Amino acid sequence: MEGLEEKLKGLSIARRSRPEEPTYLLDVALQSAGLLAVSCSNFTIHLHNKDSLNLVGEYRGHSRPLCGVVFSHTSPDFLYSGSADGTVRGWDVRRPGTEAAQVFKSDSSHSYCSFDLSCSDTLLCAGTEQVNDEDSFLVFWDVRKPGSGLLGVYSESHSDDITQVCFHPREKDRLASSSTDGLVNVFDLSRGAEEEALLATCNSDSSAASVCWSGAEYTQLLCLSYDEGLHLWDLGQLDTDKPLTVFSTSDARSLPLLADGGAVDYLVGGRWLQRTQKLLVVGGKNNGDLHLMECDEGGLRLLRTLEGGHASTVRCFLWDAAGEALVTGGEDAQLLLWKPGGEELTMGKRESKKSQSALRLKSRPHKKHGYKREKKEA
């Protein structure tokens, strides 16, 4: 099997897409049938052909910033989006431009900053911003019953904005959540009540920004923080005396990763690549250069630097395993497709299309908090 480093070595820009309206590209999702969904800072969702990056559709309906897009696993013609407007909406991608086919809501005071869909396509979960300076909530719906209201609410596990909820790729009742309260929680929803469902709490010692499942059996959890910390925990060690922490750094910017001794300026995210059995972590420089890294018990190791693509901060990426291609989007309003041996059809100087309106939509800074409740630390 070809190693990850070899796969990444030949990547170059194959396609480049810029929207007519300057906007940050915040999140990207891949449909098995060949569409890309991109959430934008102007509250719209763009549909692109994954090979040509041609724009094939757009959805408008959200009235506040989006917090992600996810395709249905079993019904790939259905796309979900969450928003700070307090709704999660379901769209039929066969009918671009139409209104949402489903709308999920909870309490009128709830503003969502994260959401996800279970691997069985039965549960939707959204994480709220902090409500009334006290608590934040995990809210659940049954996707099969969009008009039946909330399925349930967890209210005790986080005390600040829930920055990400992430269902396990294989176990439909396993859920991880991260928050600016510094905690990362893991739940077994089959146990029902929140206190019984909470399996583990790991402390990131900072404002946790995102989590993703990793490892051969998806027993590991990667957490990135807003101050560029990185923590990799092995939840398979919960019932043993071995430490949960596989690797941890409070600031990846302090690690000399580049040939000249330099480091990344920020971390974009991570993704477990099942075919190569590697955890890919993407970081970048403020000038738009991207650094593709491997993460394991030995720490972070640079595999490849991608230059000449973006002109500013990259906000999202995905790895297309079938096409062995990388898709990236960022604050320069560009969506890029990187493929082995790719040659860009339209060559030209990269340029930023940042707008003042888009600049105001950057993620707001988060305060670090002390922890009032006693939690098990990783």
BALOBA-1460 file (C-alpha; in Angstrom, 3 decimals):
// residues 378
<rec num="1" residu="m" x="0.000" y="0.000" z="0.000"/>
<rec num="2" residu="e" x="1.315" y="3.409" z="-0.952"/>
<rec num="3" residu="g" x="2.114" y="5.476" z="2.136"/>
<rec num="4" residu="l" x="0.526" y="8.808" z="2.942"/>
<rec num="5" residu="e" x="3.716" y="10.721" z="2.229"/>
<rec num="6" residu="e" x="3.870" y="9.291" z="-1.267"/>
<rec num="7" residu="k" x="0.231" y="10.138" z="-1.915"/>
<rec num="8" residu="l" x="0.757" y="13.741" z="-0.876"/>
<rec num="9" residu="k" x="4.064" y="14.201" z="-2.684"/>
<rec num="10" residu="g" x="2.508" y="14.611" z="-6.118"/>
<rec num="11" residu="l" x="-0.305" y="17.006" z="-5.162"/>
<rec num="12" residu="s" x="-0.632" y="20.203" z="-7.149"/>
<rec num="13" residu="i" x="-3.493" y="22.530" z="-8.057"/>
<rec num="14" residu="a" x="-5.879" y="20.976" z="-10.553"/>
<rec num="15" residu="r" x="-8.823" y="23.402" z="-10.256"/>
<rec num="16" residu="r" x="-9.523" y="26.779" z="-8.680"/>
<rec num="17" residu="s" x="-12.922" y="28.344" z="-8.031"/>
<rec num="18" residu="r" x="-13.754" y="31.858" z="-6.839"/>
<rec num="19" residu="p" x="-17.315" y="32.971" z="-6.060"/>
<rec num="20" residu="e" x="-18.552" y="36.191" z="-7.624"/>
<rec num="21" residu="e" x="-19.261" y="37.640" z="-4.189"/>
<rec num="22" residu="p" x="-16.288" y="37.891" z="-1.785"/>
<rec num="23" residu="t" x="-16.972" y="35.562" z="1.136"/>
<rec num="24" residu="y" x="-15.110" y="33.331" z="3.548"/>
<rec num="25" residu="l" x="-15.431" y="29.596" z="2.858"/>
<rec num="26" residu="l" x="-16.009" y="28.069" z="6.283"/>
<rec num="27" residu="d" x="-16.751" y="24.359" z="5.892"/>
<rec num="28" residu="v" x="-16.868" y="21.759" z="3.131"/>
<rec num="29" residu="a" x="-18.579" y="18.363" z="2.845"/>
<rec num="30" residu="l" x="-18.323" y="15.656" z="0.183"/>
<rec num="31" residu="q" x="-21.240" y="13.718" z="-1.279"/>
<rec num="32" residu="s" x="-20.556" y="10.164" z="-2.467"/>
<rec num="33" residu="a" x="-22.187" y="10.956" z="-5.814"/>
<rec num="34" residu="g" x="-19.723" y="13.747" z="-6.574"/>
<rec num="35" residu="l" x="-20.925" y="17.040" z="-5.114"/>
<rec num="36" residu="l" x="-19.182" y="19.389" z="-2.718"/>
<rec num="37" residu="a" x="-21.218" y="21.524" z="-0.316"/>
<rec num="38" residu="v" x="-19.523" y="24.671" z="0.984"/>
<rec num="39" residu="s" x="-20.835" y="26.919" z="3.762"/>
<rec num="40" residu="c" x="-20.023" y="30.600" z="3.280"/>
<rec num="41" residu="s" x="-19.780" y="33.593" z="5.589"/>
<rec num="42" residu="n" x="-22.631" y="35.349" z="3.750"/>
<rec num="43" residu="f" x="-25.000" y="32.657" z="5.144"/>
<rec num="44" residu="t" x="-25.306" y="30.806" z="1.810"/>
<rec num="45" residu="i" x="-24.455" y="27.221" z="0.859"/>
<rec num="46" residu="h" x="-22.789" y="26.540" z="-2.486"/>
<rec num="47" residu="l" x="-22.901" y="23.240" z="-4.381"/>
<rec num="48" residu="h" x="-19.908" y="22.435" z="-6.595"/>
<rec num="49" residu="n" x="-18.989" y="19.562" z="-8.876"/>
<rec num="50" residu="k" x="-16.118" y="17.873" z="-7.029"/>
<rec num="51" residu="d" x="-14.008" y="17.316" z="-10.165"/>
<rec num="52" residu="s" x="-14.483" y="20.614" z="-12.025"/>
<rec num="53" residu="l" x="-15.397" y="22.795" z="-8.986"/>
<rec num="54" residu="n" x="-18.087" y="24.351" z="-11.189"/>
<rec num="55" residu="l" x="-20.875" y="25.956" z="-9.177"/>
<rec num="56" residu="v" x="-24.060" y="23.930" z="-9.744"/>
<rec num="57" residu="g" x="-26.381" y="25.337" z="-7.115"/>
<rec num="58" residu="e" x="-26.925" y="27.603" z="-4.120"/>
<rec num="59" residu="y" x="-29.176" y="27.644" z="-1.079"/>
<rec num="60" residu="r" x="-30.325" y="30.666" z="0.893"/>
<rec num="61" residu="g" x="-32.443" y="30.489" z="4.016"/>
<rec num="62" residu="h" x="-30.252" y="30.970" z="7.058"/>
<rec num="63" residu="s" x="-30.206" y="34.427" z="8.589"/>
<rec num="64" residu="r" x="-27.065" y="34.138" z="10.735"/>
<rec num="65" residu="p" x="-23.610" y="32.493" z="10.403"/>
<rec num="66" residu="l" x="-23.483" y="28.808" z="9.498"/>
<rec num="67" residu="c" x="-21.731" y="26.268" z="11.718"/>
<rec num="68" residu="g" x="-21.291" y="23.458" z="9.194"/>
<rec num="69" residu="v" x="-22.678" y="21.260" z="6.424"/>
<rec num="70" residu="v" x="-23.127" y="17.463" z="6.433"/>
<rec num="71" residu="f" x="-24.451" y="15.093" z="3.774"/>
<rec num="72" residu="s" x="-26.764" y="12.249" z="4.733"/>
<rec num="73" residu="h" x="-24.859" y="8.944" z="4.811"/>
<rec num="74" residu="t" x="-27.646" y="6.719" z="3.466"/>
<rec num="75" residu="s" x="-29.568" y="9.299" z="1.396"/>
<rec num="76" residu="p" x="-26.791" y="11.313" z="-0.300"/>
<rec num="77" residu="d" x="-29.276" y="13.624" z="-2.025"/>
<rec num="78" residu="f" x="-29.987" y="15.182" z="1.356"/>
<rec num="79" residu="l" x="-27.764" y="17.871" z="2.881"/>
<rec num="80" residu="y" x="-27.980" y="19.362" z="6.376"/>
<rec num="81" residu="s" x="-26.752" y="22.753" z="7.580"/>
<rec num="82" residu="g" x="-26.701" y="24.331" z="11.025"/>
<rec num="83" residu="s" x="-26.723" y="28.002" z="11.930"/>
<rec num="84" residu="a" x="-26.561" y="30.530" z="14.736"/>
<rec num="85" residu="d" x="-30.108" y="31.468" z="13.687"/>
<rec num="86" residu="g" x="-31.297" y="28.535" z="15.824"/>
<rec num="87" residu="t" x="-32.149" y="26.143" z="12.999"/>
<rec num="88" residu="v" x="-30.761" y="23.007" z="11.405"/>
<rec num="89" residu="r" x="-32.083" y="22.728" z="7.853"/>
<rec num="90" residu="g" x="-32.306" y="19.815" z="5.434"/>
<rec num="91" residu="w" x="-31.933" y="20.487" z="1.697"/>
<rec num="92" residu="d" x="-32.644" y="18.326" z="-1.361"/>
<rec num="93" residu="v" x="-29.551" y="18.728" z="-3.561"/>
<rec num="94" residu="r" x="-31.550" y="17.556" z="-6.606"/>
<rec num="95" residu="r" x="-33.439" y="20.863" z="-6.364"/>
<rec num="96" residu="p" x="-30.884" y="23.666" z="-6.009"/>
<rec num="97" residu="g" x="-32.283" y="27.026" z="-5.030"/>
<rec num="98" residu="t" x="-35.407" y="25.677" z="-3.355"/>
<rec num="99" residu="e" x="-36.422" y="26.216" z="0.244"/>
<rec num="100" residu="a" x="-35.339" y="23.791" z="2.955"/>
<rec num="101" residu="a" x="-37.241" y="20.502" z="2.951"/>
<rec num="102" residu="q" x="-36.841" y="20.131" z="6.723"/>
<rec num="103" residu="v" x="-36.290" y="22.608" z="9.561"/>
<rec num="104" residu="f" x="-35.299" y="21.561" z="13.089"/>
<rec num="105" residu="k" x="-35.543" y="23.998" z="16.026"/>
<rec num="106" residu="s" x="-35.325" y="23.992" z="19.806"/>
<rec num="107" residu="d" x="-35.824" y="26.789" z="22.335"/>
<rec num="108" residu="s" x="-35.980" y="30.302" z="20.903"/>
<rec num="109" residu="s" x="-33.001" y="31.309" z="23.069"/>
<rec num="110" residu="h" x="-30.743" y="28.700" z="21.443"/>
<rec num="111" residu="s" x="-28.121" y="29.763" z="18.935"/>
<rec num="112" residu="y" x="-26.216" y="26.844" z="17.403"/>
<rec num="113" residu="c" x="-22.461" y="26.894" z="16.959"/>
<rec num="114" residu="s" x="-22.079" y="23.188" z="16.039"/>
<rec num="115" residu="f" x="-24.087" y="20.215" z="14.792"/>
<rec num="116" residu="d" x="-23.682" y="16.712" z="13.370"/>
<rec num="117" residu="l" x="-25.622" y="13.752" z="11.981"/>
<rec num="118" residu="s" x="-25.181" y="10.211" z="13.314"/>
<rec num="119" residu="c" x="-23.715" y="7.531" z="11.020"/>
<rec num="120" residu="s" x="-27.103" y="5.774" z="10.995"/>
<rec num="121" residu="d" x="-28.841" y="8.966" z="9.821"/>
<rec num="122" residu="t" x="-31.290" y="8.721" z="12.720"/>
<rec num="123" residu="l" x="-30.061" y="11.427" z="15.090"/>
<rec num="124" residu="l" x="-29.234" y="15.090" z="14.671"/>
<rec num="125" residu="c" x="-27.403" y="16.843" z="17.476"/>
<rec num="126" residu="a" x="-26.659" y="20.556" z="17.799"/>
<rec num="127" residu="g" x="-24.551" y="22.379" z="20.370"/>
<rec num="128" residu="t" x="-25.615" y="25.818" z="21.525"/>
<rec num="129" residu="e" x="-23.830" y="28.953" z="22.548"/>
<rec num="130" residu="q" x="-23.887" y="29.754" z="26.240"/>
<rec num="131" residu="v" x="-27.383" y="30.785" z="27.338"/>
<rec num="132" residu="n" x="-27.972" y="33.438" z="30.020"/>
<rec num="133" residu="d" x="-24.304" y="33.350" z="31.075"/>
<rec num="134" residu="e" x="-24.903" y="29.950" z="32.679"/>
<rec num="135" residu="d" x="-25.237" y="26.800" z="30.624"/>
<rec num="136" residu="s" x="-25.049" y="25.490" z="27.098"/>
<rec num="137" residu="f" x="-27.060" y="22.639" z="25.664"/>
<rec num="138" residu="l" x="-26.808" y="19.576" z="23.457"/>
<rec num="139" residu="v" x="-30.138" y="19.201" z="21.693"/>
<rec num="140" residu="f" x="-31.296" y="16.091" z="19.803"/>
<rec num="141" residu="w" x="-33.850" y="15.369" z="17.083"/>
<rec num="142" residu="d" x="-35.020" y="12.191" z="15.363"/>
<rec num="143" residu="v" x="-34.319" y="12.836" z="11.653"/>
<rec num="144" residu="r" x="-37.153" y="10.491" z="10.675"/>
<rec num="145" residu="k" x="-39.687" y="12.670" z="12.531"/>
<rec num="146" residu="p" x="-38.903" y="16.284" z="11.616"/>
<rec num="147" residu="g" x="-42.199" y="17.612" z="12.906"/>
<rec num="148" residu="s" x="-42.200" y="15.830" z="16.254"/>
<rec num="149" residu="g" x="-40.064" y="18.350" z="18.148"/>
<rec num="150" residu="l" x="-37.027" y="17.717" z="20.306"/>
<rec num="151" residu="l" x="-36.035" y="14.189" z="21.194"/>
<rec num="152" residu="g" x="-34.054" y="15.299" z="24.244"/>
<rec num="153" residu="v" x="-31.621" y="17.812" z="25.763"/>
<rec num="154" residu="y" x="-28.353" y="17.477" z="27.715"/>
<rec num="155" residu="s" x="-27.709" y="20.530" z="29.886"/>
<rec num="156" residu="e" x="-25.114" y="19.681" z="32.547"/>
<rec num="157" residu="s" x="-21.940" y="18.695" z="30.677"/>
<rec num="158" residu="h" x="-20.724" y="22.042" z="29.336"/>
<rec num="159" residu="s" x="-20.800" y="25.561" z="30.769"/>
<rec num="160" residu="d" x="-19.824" y="27.560" z="27.671"/>
<rec num="161" residu="d" x="-20.224" y="27.537" z="23.868"/>
<rec num="162" residu="i" x="-20.219" y="23.996" z="22.439"/>
<rec num="163" residu="t" x="-17.813" y="24.449" z="19.544"/>
<rec num="164" residu="q" x="-18.238" y="21.006" z="17.965"/>
<rec num="165" residu="v" x="-20.335" y="17.878" z="18.223"/>
<rec num="166" residu="c" x="-18.975" y="14.858" z="16.372"/>
<rec num="167" residu="f" x="-20.691" y="11.484" z="16.050"/>
<rec num="168" residu="h" x="-18.553" y="8.347" z="15.878"/>
<rec num="169" residu="p" x="-18.082" y="7.129" z="12.261"/>
<rec num="170" residu="r" x="-19.242" y="3.593" z="13.117"/>
<rec num="171" residu="e" x="-21.070" y="3.591" z="16.459"/>
<rec num="172" residu="k" x="-24.373" y="5.427" z="16.049"/>
<rec num="173" residu="d" x="-24.794" y="6.217" z="19.759"/>
<rec num="174" residu="r" x="-21.253" y="7.479" z="20.429"/>
<rec num="175" residu="l" x="-20.864" y="11.271" z="20.473"/>
<rec num="176" residu="a" x="-17.992" y="13.633" z="21.312"/>
<rec num="177" residu="s" x="-18.405" y="17.331" z="22.117"/>
<rec num="178" residu="s" x="-15.941" y="20.171" z="22.668"/>
<rec num="179" residu="s" x="-16.440" y="23.537" z="24.299"/>
<rec num="180" residu="t" x="-14.760" y="26.814" z="25.127"/>
<rec num="181" residu="d" x="-15.027" y="25.702" z="28.768"/>
<rec num="182" residu="g" x="-11.988" y="23.548" z="27.904"/>
<rec num="183" residu="l" x="-13.737" y="20.211" z="28.220"/>
<rec num="184" residu="v" x="-14.149" y="17.431" z="25.676"/>
<rec num="185" residu="n" x="-16.921" y="14.981" z="26.585"/>
<rec num="186" residu="v" x="-17.710" y="11.536" z="25.200"/>
<rec num="187" residu="f" x="-21.225" y="10.106" z="25.483"/>
<rec num="188" residu="d" x="-22.957" y="6.768" z="24.924"/>
<rec num="189" residu="l" x="-26.428" y="7.966" z="24.008"/>
<rec num="190" residu="s" x="-27.903" y="4.458" z="24.311"/>
<rec num="191" residu="r" x="-27.652" y="4.880" z="28.093"/>
<rec num="192" residu="g" x="-30.297" y="7.580" z="27.989"/>
<rec num="193" residu="a" x="-30.015" y="10.149" z="30.784"/>
<rec num="194" residu="e" x="-27.085" y="12.574" z="30.592"/>
<rec num="195" residu="e" x="-25.350" y="11.498" z="33.801"/>
<rec num="196" residu="e" x="-25.337" y="7.836" z="32.751"/>
<rec num="197" residu="a" x="-24.460" y="8.624" z="29.136"/>
<rec num="198" residu="l" x="-21.292" y="10.585" z="29.968"/>
<rec num="199" residu="l" x="-18.420" y="8.109" z="29.512"/>
<rec num="200" residu="a" x="-15.378" y="10.372" z="29.780"/>
<rec num="201" residu="t" x="-14.282" y="13.979" z="30.142"/>
<rec num="202" residu="c" x="-10.901" y="15.144" z="28.899"/>
<rec num="203" residu="n" x="-9.483" y="18.567" z="29.740"/>
<rec num="204" residu="s" x="-7.775" y="20.541" z="26.970"/>
<rec num="205" residu="d" x="-6.620" y="23.220" z="29.456"/>
<rec num="206" residu="s" x="-7.793" y="25.831" z="26.946"/>
<rec num="207" residu="s" x="-10.763" y="26.760" z="24.764"/>
<rec num="208" residu="a" x="-11.396" y="23.601" z="22.745"/>
<rec num="209" residu="a" x="-12.205" y="24.444" z="19.133"/>
<rec num="210" residu="s" x="-12.781" y="21.091" z="17.420"/>
<rec num="211" residu="v" x="-12.601" y="17.316" z="17.771"/>
<rec num="212" residu="c" x="-12.401" y="14.393" z="15.371"/>
<rec num="213" residu="w" x="-12.339" y="10.609" z="15.760"/>
<rec num="214" residu="s" x="-9.188" y="8.784" z="14.702"/>
<rec num="215" residu="g" x="-7.316" y="5.495" z="15.012"/>
<rec num="216" residu="a" x="-7.786" y="2.129" z="13.319"/>
<rec num="217" residu="e" x="-10.979" y="1.428" z="15.291"/>
<rec num="218" residu="y" x="-11.768" y="5.106" z="15.835"/>
<rec num="219" residu="t" x="-10.963" y="4.825" z="19.543"/>
<rec num="220" residu="q" x="-8.769" y="7.931" z="19.537"/>
<rec num="221" residu="l" x="-9.915" y="11.533" z="19.715"/>
<rec num="222" residu="l" x="-8.063" y="14.554" z="18.342"/>
<rec num="223" residu="c" x="-8.748" y="17.944" z="19.913"/>
<rec num="224" residu="l" x="-7.551" y="21.311" z="18.599"/>
<rec num="225" residu="s" x="-7.810" y="24.472" z="20.689"/>
<rec num="226" residu="y" x="-8.288" y="28.109" z="19.726"/>
<rec num="227" residu="d" x="-4.737" y="28.946" z="20.791"/>
<rec num="228" residu="e" x="-3.351" y="26.238" z="18.456"/>
<rec num="229" residu="g" x="-2.998" y="23.520" z="21.073"/>
<rec num="230" residu="l" x="-3.282" y="19.892" z="19.947"/>
<rec num="231" residu="h" x="-4.207" y="16.851" z="22.037"/>
<rec num="232" residu="l" x="-4.555" y="13.227" z="20.920"/>
<rec num="233" residu="w" x="-6.274" y="10.906" z="23.424"/>
<rec num="234" residu="d" x="-6.774" y="7.134" z="23.315"/>
<rec num="235" residu="l" x="-10.194" y="6.330" z="24.751"/>
<rec num="236" residu="g" x="-9.403" y="2.638" z="24.449"/>
<rec num="237" residu="q" x="-7.414" y="3.105" z="27.667"/>
<rec num="238" residu="l" x="-10.395" y="4.265" z="29.743"/>
<rec num="239" residu="d" x="-10.638" y="0.946" z="31.565"/>
<rec num="240" residu="t" x="-6.884" y="0.544" z="32.059"/>
<rec num="241" residu="d" x="-4.233" y="2.244" z="34.161"/>
<rec num="242" residu="k" x="-2.453" y="3.533" z="31.067"/>
<rec num="243" residu="p" x="-2.557" y="7.299" z="30.334"/>
<rec num="244" residu="l" x="-5.125" y="8.520" z="27.834"/>
<rec num="245" residu="t" x="-2.781" y="11.048" z="26.261"/>
<rec num="246" residu="v" x="-1.017" y="9.819" z="23.116"/>
<rec num="247" residu="f" x="0.476" y="13.230" z="22.258"/>
<rec num="248" residu="s" x="-0.127" y="16.754" z="23.511"/>
<rec num="249" residu="t" x="1.218" y="20.234" z="22.873"/>
<rec num="250" residu="s" x="-0.179" y="23.444" z="24.310"/>
<rec num="251" residu="d" x="0.915" y="25.408" z="21.224"/>
<rec num="252" residu="a" x="1.780" y="23.813" z="17.875"/>
<rec num="253" residu="r" x="3.269" y="27.134" z="16.785"/>
<rec num="254" residu="s" x="6.204" y="26.445" z="19.096"/>
<rec num="255" residu="l" x="7.160" y="23.191" z="17.335"/>
<rec num="256" residu="p" x="9.951" y="23.479" z="14.724"/>
<rec num="257" residu="l" x="8.387" y="21.600" z="11.820"/>
<rec num="258" residu="l" x="9.746" y="23.294" z="8.706"/>
<rec num="259" residu="a" x="13.107" y="22.849" z="7.025"/>
<rec num="260" residu="d" x="14.185" y="26.356" z="8.033"/>
<rec num="261" residu="g" x="13.263" y="25.705" z="11.646"/>
<rec num="262" residu="g" x="9.991" y="27.583" z="11.332"/>
<rec num="263" residu="a" x="6.546" y="26.450" z="12.433"/>
<rec num="264" residu="v" x="2.907" y="26.722" z="11.447"/>
<rec num="265" residu="d" x="0.955" y="29.893" z="12.244"/>
<rec num="266" residu="y" x="-2.334" y="28.059" z="12.852"/>
<rec num="267" residu="l" x="-4.035" y="24.659" z="12.660"/>
<rec num="268" residu="v" x="-6.948" y="24.036" z="10.307"/>
<rec num="269" residu="g" x="-8.074" y="20.586" z="11.446"/>
<rec num="270" residu="g" x="-7.457" y="16.865" z="11.359"/>
<rec num="271" residu="r" x="-8.808" y="13.849" z="9.506"/>
<rec num="272" residu="w" x="-8.236" y="10.117" z="9.999"/>
<rec num="273" residu="l" x="-7.389" y="8.480" z="6.658"/>
<rec num="274" residu="q" x="-8.576" y="4.890" z="6.905"/>
<rec num="275" residu="r" x="-6.797" y="3.579" z="3.815"/>
<rec num="276" residu="t" x="-3.343" y="4.663" z="4.955"/>
<rec num="277" residu="q" x="-4.097" y="4.321" z="8.685"/>
<rec num="278" residu="k" x="-2.720" y="7.796" z="9.333"/>
<rec num="279" residu="l" x="-3.993" y="10.903" z="11.093"/>
<rec num="280" residu="l" x="-3.610" y="13.879" z="8.755"/>
<rec num="281" residu="v" x="-3.368" y="17.297" z="10.405"/>
<rec num="282" residu="v" x="-3.443" y="20.438" z="8.251"/>
<rec num="283" residu="g" x="-1.838" y="23.682" z="9.363"/>
<rec num="284" residu="g" x="-0.882" y="26.836" z="7.571"/>
<rec num="285" residu="k" x="0.994" y="30.100" z="7.327"/>
<rec num="286" residu="n" x="-0.748" y="33.436" z="7.235"/>
<rec num="287" residu="n" x="0.392" y="33.925" z="3.628"/>
<rec num="288" residu="g" x="-1.758" y="30.993" z="2.489"/>
<rec num="289" residu="d" x="0.858" y="28.208" z="2.391"/>
<rec num="290" residu="l" x="-0.439" y="24.882" z="3.689"/>
<rec num="291" residu="h" x="1.454" y="22.260" z="5.692"/>
<rec num="292" residu="l" x="0.241" y="18.666" z="5.636"/>
<rec num="293" residu="m" x="1.363" y="16.763" z="8.733"/>
<rec num="294" residu="e" x="1.101" y="13.317" z="10.253"/>
<rec num="295" residu="c" x="0.250" y="13.034" z="13.955"/>
<rec num="296" residu="d" x="0.903" y="10.041" z="16.218"/>
<rec num="297" residu="e" x="2.590" y="9.229" z="19.532"/>
<rec num="298" residu="g" x="5.786" y="10.782" z="18.169"/>
<rec num="299" residu="g" x="4.094" y="14.144" z="17.679"/>
<rec num="300" residu="l" x="3.655" y="16.146" z="14.479"/>
<rec num="301" residu="r" x="5.749" y="15.402" z="11.392"/>
<rec num="302" residu="l" x="5.678" y="17.517" z="8.232"/>
<rec num="303" residu="l" x="4.869" y="15.501" z="5.104"/>
<rec num="304" residu="r" x="4.336" y="18.152" z="2.453"/>
<rec num="305" residu="t" x="4.033" y="21.908" z="2.000"/>
<rec num="306" residu="l" x="1.581" y="23.243" z="-0.591"/>
<rec num="307" residu="e" x="2.468" y="26.674" z="-1.979"/>
<rec num="308" residu="g" x="0.988" y="28.973" z="-4.596"/>
<rec num="309" residu="g" x="-2.621" y="28.254" z="-3.753"/>
<rec num="310" residu="h" x="-4.363" y="30.372" z="-1.155"/>
<rec num="311" residu="a" x="-3.564" y="34.005" z="-0.427"/>
<rec num="312" residu="s" x="-4.703" y="34.046" z="3.198"/>
<rec num="313" residu="t" x="-5.917" y="31.822" z="6.035"/>
<rec num="314" residu="v" x="-7.415" y="28.440" z="5.100"/>
<rec num="315" residu="r" x="-10.561" y="27.621" z="7.075"/>
<rec num="316" residu="c" x="-11.565" y="24.137" z="5.872"/>
<rec num="317" residu="f" x="-10.348" y="21.045" z="4.040"/>
<rec num="318" residu="l" x="-11.360" y="17.502" z="3.171"/>
<rec num="319" residu="w" x="-9.607" y="14.463" z="1.775"/>
<rec num="320" residu="d" x="-11.357" y="12.644" z="-1.079"/>
<rec num="321" residu="a" x="-10.117" y="9.075" z="-0.615"/>
<rec num="322" residu="a" x="-11.672" y="7.804" z="-3.857"/>
<rec num="323" residu="g" x="-10.023" y="10.497" z="-5.967"/>
<rec num="324" residu="e" x="-6.929" y="10.783" z="-3.745"/>
<rec num="325" residu="a" x="-7.459" y="14.520" z="-3.827"/>
<rec num="326" residu="l" x="-7.441" y="17.369" z="-1.319"/>
<rec num="327" residu="v" x="-10.034" y="20.163" z="-1.290"/>
<rec num="328" residu="t" x="-9.327" y="23.399" z="0.610"/>
<rec num="329" residu="g" x="-11.256" y="26.618" z="1.176"/>
<rec num="330" residu="g" x="-10.401" y="29.825" z="2.950"/>
<rec num="331" residu="e" x="-10.709" y="33.497" z="3.718"/>
<rec num="332" residu="d" x="-9.524" y="34.455" z="0.224"/>
<rec num="333" residu="a" x="-12.870" y="33.142" z="-1.114"/>
<rec num="334" residu="q" x="-11.071" y="30.413" z="-3.063"/>
<rec num="335" residu="l" x="-11.975" y="26.739" z="-3.299"/>
<rec num="336" residu="l" x="-9.004" y="24.669" z="-4.497"/>
<rec num="337" residu="l" x="-8.708" y="21.094" z="-5.734"/>
<rec num="338" residu="w" x="-5.272" y="19.517" z="-5.290"/>
<rec num="339" residu="k" x="-4.596" y="16.284" z="-7.203"/>
<rec num="340" residu="p" x="-1.516" y="14.198" z="-8.090"/>
<rec num="341" residu="g" x="-0.022" y="15.739" z="-11.208"/>
<rec num="342" residu="g" x="-2.755" y="18.369" z="-11.336"/>
<rec num="343" residu="e" x="-2.238" y="21.249" z="-13.718"/>
<rec num="344" residu="e" x="-4.420" y="24.295" z="-13.251"/>
<rec num="345" residu="l" x="-6.399" y="25.106" z="-16.387"/>
<rec num="346" residu="t" x="-6.454" y="28.849" z="-15.825"/>
<rec num="347" residu="m" x="-3.138" y="30.039" z="-14.516"/>
<rec num="348" residu="g" x="-2.909" y="33.371" z="-12.843"/>
<rec num="349" residu="k" x="-1.723" y="35.179" z="-9.801"/>
<rec num="350" residu="r" x="-3.566" y="34.173" z="-6.672"/>
<rec num="351" residu="e" x="-5.468" y="37.022" z="-5.122"/>
<rec num="352" residu="s" x="-7.578" y="37.672" z="-2.082"/>
<rec num="353" residu="k" x="-11.211" y="38.721" z="-2.400"/>
<rec num="354" residu="k" x="-11.721" y="39.584" z="1.244"/>
<rec num="355" residu="s" x="-14.498" y="42.043" z="1.924"/>
<rec num="356" residu="q" x="-15.123" y="44.249" z="4.927"/>
<rec num="357" residu="s" x="-18.426" y="42.469" z="5.553"/>
<rec num="358" residu="a" x="-16.693" y="39.107" z="5.519"/>
<rec num="359" residu="l" x="-14.003" y="40.341" z="7.888"/>
<rec num="360" residu="r" x="-16.602" y="41.105" z="10.500"/>
<rec num="361" residu="l" x="-17.782" y="37.492" z="10.395"/>
<rec num="362" residu="k" x="-14.551" y="35.983" z="11.650"/>
<rec num="363" residu="s" x="-14.856" y="33.683" z="14.640"/>
<rec num="364" residu="r" x="-15.188" y="35.857" z="17.684"/>
<rec num="365" residu="p" x="-12.479" y="35.510" z="20.335"/>
<rec num="366" residu="h" x="-13.279" y="33.199" z="23.210"/>
<rec num="367" residu="k" x="-12.377" y="33.692" z="26.823"/>
<rec num="368" residu="k" x="-10.586" y="31.036" z="28.792"/>
<rec num="369" residu="h" x="-12.460" y="29.817" z="31.808"/>
<rec num="370" residu="g" x="-11.654" y="28.211" z="35.104"/>
<rec num="371" residu="y" x="-13.421" y="24.953" z="35.710"/>
<rec num="372" residu="k" x="-16.050" y="25.092" z="38.415"/>
<rec num="373" residu="r" x="-16.907" y="21.406" z="38.264"/>
<rec num="374" residu="e" x="-14.517" y="18.625" z="39.081"/>
<rec num="375" residu="k" x="-13.838" y="16.597" z="35.941"/>
<rec num="376" residu="k" x="-11.650" y="13.630" z="35.098"/>
<rec num="377" residu="e" x="-8.592" y="14.917" z="33.269"/>
<rec num="378" residu="a" x="-6.841" y="13.112" z="30.464"/>
